[in-house]
Amino acid sequence: TDGNPQETSWELRVDSKVKLRSGSLSGHTYTTFVEEICVPDDACVRFRVFDTEGDGLNYPGVFALMLNGEEVARGDEFGNSWSYDVTNCDGFVTQPPSASPVTQSPSASSKSSKTM
């Protein structure tokens, strides 16, 4: 988190409708959170992070998204929100981020389940 964790929240949706998990980071200044979630291979998954003040995470705050042990996205100053889609589960196809700057370097192998 950054110095204003009350501004930040996140969600993970499956098939764009079902909210699998979500969270708020309020009250935890400059804290690292790790959440591991397994989803079926055939699910389409969207990760979103939100900031109510529209400035994303401020230094040294940062988020990282891992897929099957590989970092697929990392970001900080993303504005109001940022999202990452996993739309093809035999590998995957990504959508461009909804805000920048974010570095993406997707690479993953097909497995029977995904860990996020």
Buried (B, 14 or more C-beta within 10 A) or exposed (E): BBEBBBBBBBBBBBEEEEEBBEEEBEEEEEEEEEEEEEBEEEBBBBBBBBBEEEBBBBEEBBBEBBBBEEBBBBBBBBBBBBBBBBEEBEEBEBEEBBBEEBEBEBEBEEEEEBEB
